[in-house]
Amino acid sequence: MGATVVLFPSLPSYAVDRPELWRRLDDALTRPLTVVVAPPGSGKTVLLAQWVGSHPERTFVWLSIDSGDNDAVRFARRMIRALAAVRPEVTELLSYVYLSGDQLGSPFIEALVEHLGEWRVDLTVVIDDLHRLSNNTLVGELSRLAEALPPTTHLVVSTRVDLPIAWNRPRMRDAVLEFRQSDLAFDDASSSELLSRIAHRPVDDEKVAVLVQRTEGWVAGLQLAAMTLRGRQDDGAFIAEFSGNDRLVADYLSGEVLEALPDALRAVLLRVSVVDALCADLVGQLTGLEQPQLFLEQLEHQSMFLVPLDAKREWFRFHQLFQDLLRYRLRSEHPGAEAELLRDAADWYVGRGQIRLAVECLLRAQDWEGALQHILTRGSEVFERGESATVLRWIHEVPESFRAHRNDVQLLLGVLQLGDGQAPAAEDTARRVLANPQATPGEQVCAQTILAALVQWRHHPRTSVASAEQSLRVLADLGGHPVPVVLGLTDNASLETVSLISGGRAHFLSGNFEQSRNWLDRGLASSGAAYSVWRVNALGSLGLVEAWCGNLDRADGLVTEALSLAHATGRLAHPSIADAYLARTLILLERGEPNWAATALHDGTLGAAKNRRTQLMWVARLLHAQLIAAHGDTETAMAALHSGASELGSAPPPVVADRVSALRLRTLRLGGSVARVAETPSKDHSMAAAAFEHAAAALTAGDVALGRKLADEYAALGDSDEPLDVIQRLILSAWSAKLASETRRAQHDIGEAVRIAESDFLVDVFVRSGPQVVGLVAQLVDEGSGLKAAVLRRSREARSPARGQEFPEPLTGRELELLTYLPSRMSNADLATLCFVSVNTIKTHIARIYRKLGVTNRNEAVERARELGLI
């Protein structure tokens, strides 16, 4: 494969070949990291572009950094899309992109490194202008990426300044190749060639030597000098006066260049300098020129510090130093013109749907009202892509004195803080609006809805229930009062839907499953649920409720609908999908399929972590512990739960606390420490899952009387028709009957439990009850029961968790999931639809499965998997 690049910079016509430096750069192809550090105008980009062009036989990816990349989500997506030019399958990494604070995060880096390690080609990634990243945390994550790269991948970065990155360890291993200003400096020969090409005439060698000495080989200084020489006859006088440090030289020469230009051209340059990137149409908008494309071509031909941004030469930018000077002159010579031109540019961007660039222009113009208007009404186009950090930055750039009295802007800030996981700040903002006596009923209902949505961060979900109820009451009494427009998401229908979903989640976290189901069903039936984000939210949350209660078939249908909608609307990486992935994890665990649960748990955890929803992260933490325990490592499972409170900064919500307590008690009971279970009373008498474990511990100890007493107490707590509650009541009844030698009743009750569990294929409820209950299931006469066979199989696996991994390289969770589908004869396209990935990704996974199993086709894979007990 030849050189592959994204936004690869075209070379200027006067560029001078530097083969000696190219040969030195070739060492980059054998090291993980190469760093080019030099001031602006040193020729970093041109040198790297020439070097890349000298290797048409190799594979390169080029990423030029701009200020917008300080948004970690945007940067990660740009990197993935750049890599996708070489390997389209890499787009599946979009599901790993998440924002935790302003970090890329370890899961993204690990997934990216795994992808890079599997490519069968040497890849060099060039990141140009890395100094534009002011996000130090993001830069730090890149340094971690550089250290983790596989041997086949090389990273080359250019920057104007040394970055806050710890390169010491790779330096000690001689793993970093470094180039500095002295390495890039032009010598006499290359300077002579550059000067003659730009000045359009040869320059005397002695004068070249003086210029090289004065500029110390600085390319931009030489270029500026050459442009000045182009219009002079007396080279000696000019060169004799040429002195000073780089900044002074740049200022002096830029002034000389500008003063030498015709007034009309100079005026146009000043006007177009207000934008960071130029195309012909935008130049026409800012200047009124009839032939703007010809103007750009002339500037490029004249070496007027114009850098092409694409191979088609449609987009350009000025050299930064030259642009700085142009803007300074514009401000000093035409006060107020810059703001007007920026507003014109913003209108141009709006007309082309480029809201982000439009807002940036308006903020630079200090047109706070115009910027806020676009953010309030159109900012959702950026917010919905998960780039809430960008929208937050916009708001904070507006002076607080301008926005403090604006309740609509405060509500916008609250929504953004919520989306970014800044729950305390969001609550403070919403309460300030509610406390404002000037707040309208519409503004009050928005604030109440924000407070209700805090349910996924609050330890006390009942508070969010109260906020949701209040929000719905105010909505019902709103009458004709208007509601402020916030990101286009605060119409009456959306506020009702969000309030219902928030209330449903709060009831779930409180353990009120029937009320949760009612609220979420109402939310799905409301008109606001037509918006895909709200609908995916509600479907996933309801799926989690149903899975929690044991209604696995309904939960599976809800999850499938949520994932299908997220896939259709491009939101598989959106935080709203986290509930659905966690619901799928629970479904697989309850059905006794922990090997397939890992992938769903990973995706659900990432989604919850994107905006640090601590209550949902507690659900993920619990499922993670259950998954570890299912593989026999109870010690690690308990450690994962123990560290939860300190890592998440809060206690678990009641519904999770109940099952956390139950898991701890079950670990003691199944580990032979029955007496310790009795010594560990439940802190909350409403904790049904823990109550079941206390009853089971008494029966394990053979105390029928105490076991039945505790079973009755459990039945009173879990007095519902939910499948798990009914099955567990029957299990305790059958168990106590067996111990009391009431054989017929024991067989009847365990048979009834299996019959009920069969419809949703609930397997783990029997296995986690322990060997005595599994023994009761084994004694059932019905040998044809698929559930009975699954319970016995899962019980054997739980006792021998390493089974099925008898080959050198274990299969990943996704590969194990795909393996189960291979006997179905579904096509790759069918599998892609089922797994919500591309066909190419399916092919890649299947190829890995074949390699790991040591087979060459699907039939052999199925046969080998059956031999290993994987299917």
N, C-alpha and C positions, 0 to 999 in steps of 0.2 A: 504494500500500500504506500502511495506517495505522501508527500507532505499535505496534511489536512489542517486548515486554519479557520478560525472564526474571527471576523472583523480584523483580518490581517492587514497591517498598515502597508500601503503602497510606498515604494521608495521614491524620493524626490529625484528629479532629473540630474541634479548636480551631485548625487551621492557618490562617494569615493570608495572603491573596493579596498578592503583591508584583510587580505588573505592570511597574514600572520596572526591577527587576532582571531580569525575564524578557526585556525588550527589550534590555538589555545583553548577556544571555546569547545572544541571537540571533546575535551576532557569531561565536559558536562554530561556526555553520553555514557559515562562510566561511573558517575557519582549521583547520589540521591538529590543533592541540592547545589545550585549555583546561584550566587547573589551578585548582582551588578549594582553597585552603589556609587552614584555620581551626581553632581548638581544638575539643575536644568540646563538644557542646551549642550550637554556633553555627548550627544549622539548615541545614547543607550538604545532607544527604540530602533533607529536605523541600523545599528550594528547587529542587533539581535535578528532583525528582519532579513538582513543580508545573509547572516549565518544560517538561518532556517532555509532560505532560498538556495543555499549551497548544498543542501542535502535533500534533493527531491526523492531520494529512495527511502527516507525515513518518515515516521509519523509524528506530527506536531499538532498541538492544540494551543491556540493563542487567545488569551483573555486580557483585554485592556480594562483597567479599573477606572471607575468614575466615582464621584462622591456618593451617589445613590447606593453603592455597594456596602456602605456602612450599615445598611439594613441587612442583617444576617440572612433572612429568608430570601431576599432578592439576590444576594451574592451567591447563596447555595444553588438557587435555581439557574442563575447564569452559568455557573460552573458545570452543572449537570447538562445543560443544553449545549455547551461548548463541547463537552466530552461525547455527547450523543452524535455529533458530526462524524466521529470515528466509530462509535459503538452505539447504535440506536437503543440497545437493550438497557443502557444506563439510565434511561428515563424512568425506570421503575424505582430509582432512588428518590423520586419526588415524594414517595410515600414515607421516606425517612426524614424529610426536611422538617425540622421543628425549631422553634425559638424558645430557649430557656434563658431568660434575661436577654442578653444580646450575644449568646453563644451559638455556634453551630451544634455543639454537643458531641459527646463520644459516640452515640449510636450512629449518627450520620457519618462520622469519620471512619468508624469501623466498617460500615457497609460500603463506603466508597473504596477503602483499601481492599476489601474483599473482592469487589468488582475488578479493580485494577490488577490484582494478583492473578485473576483468572484469564486475562487477555493473553493471547499468544503472540504478542508483538511488542517491541520496545516502543514506549510512548514518552515523549517529552512535552511537558506542559509549561508554557511560557506565560507568566503573569506580569504584565507590564504596568508601570506606574503604581506600584504597591503603596507608595507613600500617600496616596489619596485615601487610604483606609485610616481614619482617625479613631476607629473603634478598636482599642487596644486588646480587648478580650477576643475579638474576632481574629486579630493578627496572631494572638497567642494560640488560638485553635489551629491556624494555618501552620504554625511551627510544629505543633503536635502531629499534624498531617504529614509534614515533611519527614519527621522522624519515623513514621510508620509505613512509608511507601515501600512497596515491593521492589526487588532488584530491577525489574523491567520498566519501572517508571522513574522519570527524572523530572525534577522541578527546577525551573529557571525563573528567577524574579528580578525585576529591575525596580529601583527606588531612588529617590533623590537624597534620602537621609537614612541613617541607620535606624532601624525600627526596634521597638522594645521587645526583641525576641532573644531567647537564650540559645545562642548557637554554640555554646561552649562544648557541650558533649559531642555533637557531630564534628566540631573542629578537632577535638582530641583524637577522633577516629580518622582524621584526614578525609572526612566525608563531605566537606564543603569546599567548593571552588569559588573564589572571590575575585571580583574585578572592581577596581577603584578608579577615581578620576585620573590618576597618573597612568593607569593602564589604557584608558580611552583617549588620552591626550594625543592630538595630531602631531606628527613630526614634520620636519621641513618639507619632505617630499609630498606627503599627503596634503599638507596645508597648501603647497604651491598648486597642486591639482585642483583643490577645492576653490581657491581664490580665482584661478583663471576661468574655471567653469562658470562662476557666478558673475564675475566682473566682465566676462566675455572678451578677455584679453590676457596675455601673460603678465605676470608680476615678477619683477627682478628678484633673483634669489636672495640677495642681501636684504632687501626689504621684507621678503617673506620671513627670513630668519628673525628680523626684528619683531615682526608681528607675532610670530610663534613665541618669542621670548616674552613679549608684553602680555599676550593672552594665555601663556602657559599651555598652548595647544587646545584651548577651550573652543569647541566647535561653533557654538552660537556667536562668540566674539569674532571668530574668523568669518563667519557668514555675514554678520552685520558689517564688519569692516569691508568685505568684498562688495556688498551692496553700495556702500558709500564710495568706494573706489570706482565703481561703475560710472559715476557721474563726475569724476574729478580728473584733471590733467596732471596735477602735481602730487604724485604719490608720496614723495619724500616729506613734504610739509605735513601732510596728514599723519603719516606714520610717526613722524618725530613728535607730534603732539599727543599721540595715542598712549594713554597711561591710566593708572588707577586700578582699584580692585574690580572684581567681576561685576558687582552691582552697578558701580559708577560707569564702567565701560558700557554695560548694557543700556543704562539710561542715556548716556551721551550718544551712542551710536543710533539708538532708536529715535532720539530726537533728530539726529542728522538725517535719517531716512525719511521721517515724516515731513520735515521741512522741505525736502527735495521733491516731494510729490506735488502733482497738480492739485489745486484747491478742491476741484470736484471729486477727484479720487480720494483725497484725504477725508473729505466730508463723508463719503460713503463708508470708508473704513471705520470711522468713528461710530457711525450708526449701527453697523452690523456687529461691532465688537461686543454688544450687550448680551449676545447669546453664546453658549458654549459650543454649539455645533451649527454649521451652515449648510443649507441646500439652496438651490436656485430659487425655489418658490418662496422660501422664507426670506431670502435676500430681497426679492421683489416686494414682499409685504413690508419690509422695514425701510426700503429706499425708494420704491416706485420705479426702479430701473426697468426698461422695456426688455432688455436681454440679460437677465441676471446670470444665466449659465455662462454666457460669454465673459462676463465680468469675473466669475470664479476661475475660468480657464486662464484668463490673462494674469490674475493674481498668482496662480500656481506657476505659470510660465516665467513670471518675473521673480520667482523665489521670494514672494512677499510673506514669508513665515506662515504659509498655508500648508497644513498637513492633511492629506486625504485619509478618510476613515474607512473607506471600503474600496474594493477592487474596481467597482464601476465608476468611482470618482463622482459620486452623487453627493456625498456628505464630506465636509471638511471642518477643520478647526484651525485657529491661529496658534502659533507658538505661544506658550503661556506668558512669557515675558513681554512679547509684543502685544498680546491682548491686554495685559495689565496696563501697559503704557497707553494704549488706545482708550481704554476706559477712563484712565486718569485725565487724559486730555479732554474727553467728552464732558466729564463732570466739571472741569475747570472752565472750559470755554462755552458750554451750553448748559447752565444749571437747569435742572428739571427735565432735560431731554431724555436722560436715561430711563427715568420712571415711565415716561410716555411711550418710549420704544419698547420697554419690557411689557407694558400693557398690550401693545400691538402684537408682540410675539405671543403673549398668552392667548389672545383671541385666535391667532393662527393655530396654536396647539389645540385649543378647545374644538375648533372646527374639524380637527382630525382625530378627535377622541383621545388626545394625549394629555389627560388631566394632570398627571404627575408633573410634567414639564410646565404646564400652564400655571399650576400653583407655585412652583419654584420661582417662576418669573414674577408673579404678583408679590410674593414675599420679598424678593430682592427690590422690587419697586416700592416696598412699604405700603402697598395698597391692601391694608389689612382687611377692609370690608370686602373687597373683591375676592381675596384669598379665602376668607371665611365662608363666603357664599358658595364658592366652588367646593370647598371641603365639606360643608354641611350637606350639599345636594348631590355631589358627584364623588365624594371621597370614598364611597363604598367600593368603587372600582379598584382602588388600591387596598382598602381594608379587607375585602373579601378574598384577596389573594394571600391573606395572612401577613401582610406587611404593615401591621399596626404600628410598628416602631417608626415608620416613615410618617404616618399621619400624626402621631404624637409629636414628632419633631416639628412638624408644621405648626401645630397649635402652640407649642412653646416658643416658637419664633415670633408669634404675635405678642406684642407687649401686654403684660398682665393688666396694665391700666386700661387697655382698650377692650379687653375681653371679660374683665372681672364682673362687670354689671350685666353681661349678656347671659341670661339663663340658658338660652339655646346652645351657646358655646360651652357653658359649664356642663350641660348634659352630654354634649358631644365628647368632652374631655372624660366624663365618667364612663361612657360607652367604650372609649378607646382604652382607658385604664383597665376596665374589666376585660376587654379582649386581650390585653397584654399581661393579664395575671396580676395587676396591681390592685388587689382587692381592697386593702385598707384605704388606699387613696380614692378608689372609686366610691366607696361608702361615704367617705368624708365629703366628696364632691356632691353626691346625691343629697346628703343631709343638709348641705349648705343651701341647695336649691329649695328644699322643703322648708327650711327655716326662713327663707326670704319672704317677707310679707308681700312683695310685689309679684311673686310667682303665680302664674295663671293656673287654672285647673289642668290645662293640657300639659304644662310643665311639671306640675305635681305628679300626674300619673306617670310621666316618663321617669321621674326620680324614683317613684315607688316600684316601677318595673325593674330599674337597675338594682334596687335593694333586694327584690325578690330573686333576681338572677344571681345574687351572691351566694345562693345555696350551695354551690359547688366549692366554695371556699370557707364557709362558716361551719364551725363545730356544732352549733345548735340549729338544726334545720327548722325547728318550730318557728324561729324568728322569720325565716323566709316564707313559711306558710302564711304568717300574719301579713307580711308585705304583699304577697301575691293576692290574698283576699282583699286587702285594702285597695290594691291597684284595680282589681276587677270592680269593686264598688264605685270607685271614682270614675272609671270608664263608663259604667252604666248610667251615672248621673251627669255625664259630661255635656250632654245636650249639644248645642251648637258651638261650644267653645273649641277653638282651633288647637291642634297639637303641633308643636314645633317640628320642623323637618330636620332630622339628624341622620345623616348618611342615607337618607331615603328609606330608613328602616323603622320609623316611629309613627306610622299611620295607626289608626285605631285598631285595625285588624291584627297588625303585627304585635302591638302591645298586648292585646288580649291573648294571642297565641303564646307569646313569651311568658306571660304571667301564668298561664295554665301549665305550660311545660315546667316552669320553675316550681310551681306548687306541687306538681306531680313528682318531681325529683325530690323535693323536700319531704313529702310523705313517704317516699321509698326509703330515704336515708333515715327516717324516723322509725321505719319498720311497719308503717301502715300501708300494706300492700294493696288492699282493696281500694282505699281512697286514692292511692297513687295511680292505680290502673284507671280509675274514674277520671281523674284530672287529665291524664295523658291521652285517654281516648277523646275527651272533649277538646284537647289541644289539637289532635289530629283532625278532628271534624270541623275545627274553626277555619274561617276563610283565610286567615293569615298563614295557615300551614301550606298554602300553595307555594310559598317561598321555600326553595329547596333546602336552605340551611336550617330553617326551623323544622321542616318536615323530617330531615335526616336526624336532627336532634331528638325529636319526639319518638320516631321509630326506634332509634337505638336505645333510648331510655326505657321505653315500654318493653322492648326485647329483653333488657337487663332485668326488669321487674319479673317478667314471666319466667325467665331462666332461673331466677332466684327462688321462685315458688315451685319450680319443677314442671311448668307447662312448656316443655322443650319444643314441641312441634310448633306451637304458636310463636314462641320466641324465635325459632329458626326462620319462620316466614317473615317476621318483622325485620330481622337482621338482613335477610336476603334482599328485601325491598329497600332497606336503607342503603346497603352497599351498591345495589343496582342504580339507585337514584344518584348517589354520590359519584359513581363512575360516569353516568350519563352527563352530569353537570360539571365534571372535572374537579370534584371536591374530595377525592379519596385521601388527599393529604391534609384536608381541613380538620381543625380540632373537633368539629361537630360529629365526626364519625367515630370518635373514641368509644362512646357508649356501645355502639354496635359491635365493635371488635371485642370489647370486654364481655359482652353478652355471648358472642360466639365462643370465647374462651371458656366461659362457664358451661355452656351447652356441651362442649367437647369433654370437659372434666366430668360432668354429671353422667355422660354416656360412656365413661370409662376409656376415653381415648386421649390420654395426656400427651402422647407423642405429637398429635396434630394440633394441640392447643398452643404450643409455644409461639408460632408465627402470629396468630391472632392476638395473643397477649402482648407481644412485642409492639404491634401496630397500635393497640389500644393504649398502652403505656405511653408511647410517643405522643399520641393525640392528647392525652390528659396533661402531659408535661409541657405541651406547647405554650399554654398559658397558666401553668402551675395550678390546676384545679385540685387542690389538696384532698377534697373529699372523694373525688373520682380516683385520684392517685392512691388513696387508701384501698379502694376496691381492687385496683390493679395490684397493690402490694399483697393483699389477702390472696388473690388468685395466684400470684407468683409463689407464695408460700405453699398453697395447696398443690401447685404443680410440682414443686420440689419434693414435697412430702409424698406425692403419688409415685415418685421415682425412688422412694425409700430413704431419702436423706432428710430425716426429721430434724436433725441438729441444725443443718443449714436453714431449713424452713423456719425454725424458731428464731434463729439469729436474724433472719430477714424481717420478721415481725417485730423483734425487739428494737431494731434500729429505726423502725418506721416513725415513731413519735419525734425522735431527734432530727431525722432527715426532713420530715414533712412539716415540722414545726407546729403540729397540733395533734390532739387525740383523734382517734377514728370516730366516724359518725356511729350512732347507736346500732344500725343494722350491721355494720362491719365489726364493731366491738363485740357483738354477740357471737359472730362466727370466729373471730380471732380467739375469743375465750374458749369456744368449743374446740378449735383446732389444738390449742394448748392442752386442754383436758383430755382430748382423744389421744394425743401423743403420750401423755402419762399413762392412760388406761391401756393402750395397746403395747406400751413399753413395759408393762408389768407393775407399774406404780399406782395400783388401784387405790391404795390407802391415801395417797397424796391428793387424789381427785376429791375424796370426801373432805379433806382438809382445806380445799380451795373453794369456798362457797361463792356463788355468783354475787357480784357487787350490785347487780340490778336484777330484781326478781322477775322482770319482764323478759329476760333473755332466754328465749325458747330453745335455741340451739345448744346453749350451755346446759339448760335443764335436761335436755335429752342425754347429754354426756354424763350427767350425774346419775340419772336412772340407769344408763348402760353400765356405769362403773359398779353400781350396787349389784346388778345382775351378773356382771363378770365375777364379782366376789362371791356369788352364790346366795346372796341375801334376798330371797324372793319377796318377803314382806316389805322391806325397805324399797326394793326395786319397783314393786307395784305402787307403793305410796308415791314415789318420785315420778313414776310413769303417769299417775293420775294428775300430779301437779303439772307435768309437761303437757298433758292433754288439755288441761284448763288454759294454759298459755297459748297453745297452738290450735285452739278450737276453731278450725276452718276447714274448708273443702279443698284447699290447695293440695296438689298431689304429694309433695314432699311431707307435709304435715300428716296427711292421712296414712301414708306408707310408714312413716316413723312411728306413729301410734300403733299400727298393726305389728311392726317389728318388735316393739317393746312387749306387746301383748303376747305374741308368739313365743318370745324368748322366756318370759316369766312362766308361761304355761309349760314350756319344755322342762324348765327347772322344777316345776311342781308336778311333773309326770303326767300332765294333762295333754297327752299326745295328740288326741284328735283335735283339740282346740288349737294346739301349736301348729299342726299341719294346715288347718283351715285358715288361720290368720296369716301365716307366711305365704300360703298360696294366694290369698286375696291380695296381699301386698305385691306379690309378683305380677298378678293379673293387672292391677292398677298401673304398676310401673311399666308394663309392656307397651302401653299405648304411646308413651313418650320415650321409651327405652331408657329409663332411669336405672343405671347400673351402679354408680359409685355409692349410692345411699346404702346398699347392702354391704359393699366391700368395706366402707369406712366404719360400719357398725361392728366389724370384727369377725374372727373365725367362727365363733359360735353361730352367728347369723348366717354366714356363708354355708356353714354345715347344715343348717335348716333348709336353705335353698337347695343344697345338693341332694337332700332326702326327698324332694318333691318327686312324685311319680311321673309327671309329665316330662318325658325326655325330649319332646319336640320343641320345648320352649326355647326360642332364640335368646330371650333375656337370661334364662338360667345358664345357658352355655356361656354367655358373655360375662356374667357375674363370676363364674368359676374360672374363666380365662383371665379376667382382670385380677382376681384374687391371687392366681399363680404368678402373674406379672408383678404384682405388688410385693410378693415375697422374694422374687428374683428380678429386680429392676433392670439388671444389665442385659437381660435377654434381648436378642434381636440386634445386638451391636457387635457381632462376631466378625467384623471386617475392619481393615486398617483405618479407613477414613469414614467416620459416621456420617449418616445423612442428616441434612438440616431439617428443621421443621417443615419448611415449604416442600422440600423434596419428599419427605415422608408422606405429606398430604397428597402430593401428586401421585405417588406410588400406589396409593389406595384406589386411584381412579383408572390406573392402567388396564386392569382386567375388564373394564366397562366398554372398551373399544371406542370411547369418545375420541373425536378428532382433536388435533392440536388447537383448532379454532374453538371447539367446544370447551376445551380445558381453559383456554385463555379467557373466554366469557365467564366461566365458572369461578375462576380465580382473580378476575378483574386485573389482568395484565395483558401484555401484547403477545402475539403468537411467537415472535422471536424470543421473548423471555421464556415461554414454555419450552421451546426447542432447546434453549440453553440449559434449563433445569433438567430436562430429560437426558440430555447429553451427559450431564454430571452424574445423574443416577446410573446410567449405563457404565460410566467409568468407575464409579465407586463400587458397583456390584460386580464389575469384571465381566460384563455382558455386551452384546453388540446390537440387540434388538428388543422389541417390546415383549415378545413371547419369553425370551430368556430372562428378562428382568422380572416378569411375573413369577416364573418358576423359581428363580433364585430367591425372591422376596418371600415366597411361601416356605422355602426351605429354612429361611432364617426366622420365620415367625413374624415377619413384618406385616403381612396381610393374610 
